[in-house]
Amino acid sequence: MLRSQTKLMDLGRRLCRSIGNNNGSNLTMVEVDDKTGIATLTLNKPPVNSCNLELLLDLNESIKQIERNGSRGLILTSSNDKVFSSGLDLNELHQPNQDRLIAFWRALQDMWLSLFLSRVPTAAAINGHAIAVGCVLATACEYRVMLPGFSIGIHATKFGYVVPPFILISYLSVLPRYIAERALLQGKLFSIDEALHVNLIDEVADGKSDAIIKCAKFIGSFAKTQPDARALTKRQTRAQDVQLLIKDPEGQLRESLEYINTPFFQQGLEVYLAKLKSKSKE
Ligand SMILES: CCCC/C=C\CC(=O)SCCNC(=O)CCNC(=O)[C@H](O)C(C)(C)COP(=O)(O)OP(=O)(O)OC[C@H]1O[C@@H](n2cnc3c(N)ncnc32)[C@H](O)[C@@H]1OP(=O)(O)O
């Protein structure tokens, strides 16, 4: 075999190493770049990465796995080239089985805390629409790079949802208060130019690999910091944002469950789901 061929094969081998998250599911995939030590965490629940119980549990496990295996950073992206994430799986909220709803909402709270407080540098390569909790996943990260042609935001008020405090906090941790408030009240989905203008995203990329490279460059900017000092400083900076959820997770859970179970919420959701389904049949 030619030396150049061997070199290329070595390069291919070193590029990425898949690591499992111990539950054997493919709802998320983790690959660690052997050279940079950065893990790419890919959402992989067709068709639109809507977050159901299983995806949330899987995602949380993958985030923890990435921290345990000593990765230098985490890049969150999607295997779908049009949708980063369509947010919560609305079927989990519609006429829910109460035990499953409790497990679902707990998994959502836990996953958000894990990502928001992750000790490693985090960045989102947003290669598709990031809607509602899809946007929350991106804003929980420290840096956002997005591809043109897609929308990002929390449009809950448009379809009659009041979002829980930790979702508001996620927006407020990135946007100035008056912009976050106006966008939430309008139920605004931002185009890429609008998102860049208000710093909801940090950079625009011209493709997924460019987005990953830009995220890796951001993560590389911490190379000269001491990881424990960085992690503790991040935790302190974000401490106030997570106070409510850490102090009283069960109270927060109860409040959300009460709201989800109201006839008002259920009726609105029924109409919205029917619209979504009829749109997808067009
Ligand atoms: C107290 C609780 C408050 C919580 C408030 C907010 C939190 C949330 O995250 S709620 C979720 C909000 N998300 C949405 O409203 C997104 C809705 N989806 C879309 O706008 C589009 O699907 C999207 C732009 C993401 C992608 O468009 P397309 O590529 O054209 O796909 P389709 O629309 O054809 O969808 C394919 C398939 O998926 C179903 N779908 C889409 N999103 C969801 C979802 N969030 N939950 C459940 N199912 C979803 C859609 O109905 C289609 O299904 P089929 O008809 O069976 O093919």
PDBQT file of the ligand as one rigid body, heavy atoms in Angstrom, charges set to zero:
ROOT
HETATM    1  C1  LIG A 301     -46.254  24.017  29.689  1.00  0.00    +0.000 C 
HETATM    2  C2  LIG A 301     -45.626  23.561  28.443  1.00  0.00    +0.000 C 
HETATM    3  C3  LIG A 301     -45.248  24.699  27.560  1.00  0.00    +0.000 C 
HETATM    4  C4  LIG A 301     -44.209  24.255  26.609  1.00  0.00    +0.000 C 
HETATM    5  C5  LIG A 301     -43.930  25.274  25.599  1.00  0.00    +0.000 C 
HETATM    6  C6  LIG A 301     -43.004  25.156  24.676  1.00  0.00    +0.000 C 
HETATM    7  C7  LIG A 301     -42.098  24.019  24.651  1.00  0.00    +0.000 C 
HETATM    8  C8  LIG A 301     -42.059  23.268  23.339  1.00  0.00    +0.000 C 
HETATM    9  O1  LIG A 301     -41.001  22.948  22.888  1.00  0.00    +0.000 OA
HETATM   10  S1  LIG A 301     -43.529  22.852  22.595  1.00  0.00    +0.000 SA
HETATM   11  C9  LIG A 301     -43.059  22.287  20.965  1.00  0.00    +0.000 C 
HETATM   12  C10 LIG A 301     -43.173  23.414  20.021  1.00  0.00    +0.000 C 
HETATM   13  N1  LIG A 301     -42.717  23.017  18.722  1.00  0.00    +0.000 N 
HETATM   14  C11 LIG A 301     -43.372  23.268  17.616  1.00  0.00    +0.000 C 
HETATM   15  O2  LIG A 301     -44.416  23.894  17.646  1.00  0.00    +0.000 OA
HETATM   16  C12 LIG A 301     -42.757  22.778  16.339  1.00  0.00    +0.000 C 
HETATM   17  C13 LIG A 301     -43.798  22.308  15.409  1.00  0.00    +0.000 C 
HETATM   18  N2  LIG A 301     -43.172  21.775  14.213  1.00  0.00    +0.000 N 
HETATM   19  C14 LIG A 301     -42.872  22.519  13.145  1.00  0.00    +0.000 C 
HETATM   20  O3  LIG A 301     -43.029  23.717  13.109  1.00  0.00    +0.000 OA
HETATM   21  C15 LIG A 301     -42.326  21.777  11.949  1.00  0.00    +0.000 C 
HETATM   22  O4  LIG A 301     -42.562  20.418  12.136  1.00  0.00    +0.000 OA
HETATM   23  C16 LIG A 301     -40.806  21.981  11.719  1.00  0.00    +0.000 C 
HETATM   24  C17 LIG A 301     -40.549  23.411  11.214  1.00  0.00    +0.000 C 
HETATM   25  C18 LIG A 301     -39.997  21.723  12.981  1.00  0.00    +0.000 C 
HETATM   26  C19 LIG A 301     -40.323  20.986  10.628  1.00  0.00    +0.000 C 
HETATM   27  O5  LIG A 301     -41.127  21.113   9.483  1.00  0.00    +0.000 OA
HETATM   28  P1  LIG A 301     -41.119  19.938   8.392  1.00  0.00    +0.000 P 
HETATM   29  O6  LIG A 301     -39.729  19.504   8.097  1.00  0.00    +0.000 OA
HETATM   30  O7  LIG A 301     -41.974  20.416   7.272  1.00  0.00    +0.000 OA
HETATM   31  O8  LIG A 301     -41.791  18.694   9.147  1.00  0.00    +0.000 OA
HETATM   32  P2  LIG A 301     -43.355  18.439   9.418  1.00  0.00    +0.000 P 
HETATM   33  O9  LIG A 301     -43.993  19.657   9.936  1.00  0.00    +0.000 OA
HETATM   34  O10 LIG A 301     -43.945  17.791   8.232  1.00  0.00    +0.000 OA
HETATM   35  O11 LIG A 301     -43.269  17.389  10.644  1.00  0.00    +0.000 OA
HETATM   36  C20 LIG A 301     -42.947  16.013  10.445  1.00  0.00    +0.000 C 
HETATM   37  C21 LIG A 301     -43.721  15.190  11.456  1.00  0.00    +0.000 C 
HETATM   38  O12 LIG A 301     -43.290  15.534  12.749  1.00  0.00    +0.000 OA
HETATM   39  C22 LIG A 301     -44.435  15.959  13.532  1.00  0.00    +0.000 C 
HETATM   40  N3  LIG A 301     -43.967  16.992  14.482  1.00  0.00    +0.000 N 
HETATM   41  C23 LIG A 301     -43.314  18.123  14.218  1.00  0.00    +0.000 A 
HETATM   42  N4  LIG A 301     -43.012  18.790  15.337  1.00  0.00    +0.000 NA
HETATM   43  C24 LIG A 301     -43.485  18.054  16.348  1.00  0.00    +0.000 A 
HETATM   44  C25 LIG A 301     -43.486  18.219  17.771  1.00  0.00    +0.000 A 
HETATM   45  N5  LIG A 301     -42.907  19.281  18.369  1.00  0.00    +0.000 N 
HETATM   46  N6  LIG A 301     -44.066  17.269  18.517  1.00  0.00    +0.000 NA
HETATM   47  C26 LIG A 301     -44.657  16.194  17.937  1.00  0.00    +0.000 A 
HETATM   48  N7  LIG A 301     -44.688  15.972  16.592  1.00  0.00    +0.000 NA
HETATM   49  C27 LIG A 301     -44.120  16.909  15.817  1.00  0.00    +0.000 A 
HETATM   50  C28 LIG A 301     -45.422  16.480  12.506  1.00  0.00    +0.000 C 
HETATM   51  O13 LIG A 301     -46.724  16.474  13.014  1.00  0.00    +0.000 OA
HETATM   52  C29 LIG A 301     -45.240  15.457  11.406  1.00  0.00    +0.000 C 
HETATM   53  O14 LIG A 301     -45.856  14.255  11.836  1.00  0.00    +0.000 OA
HETATM   54  P3  LIG A 301     -46.714  13.343  10.821  1.00  0.00    +0.000 P 
HETATM   55  O15 LIG A 301     -47.900  14.147  10.407  1.00  0.00    +0.000 OA
HETATM   56  O16 LIG A 301     -47.079  12.135  11.612  1.00  0.00    +0.000 OA
HETATM   57  O17 LIG A 301     -45.764  13.068   9.674  1.00  0.00    +0.000 OA
ENDROOT
TORSDOF 0
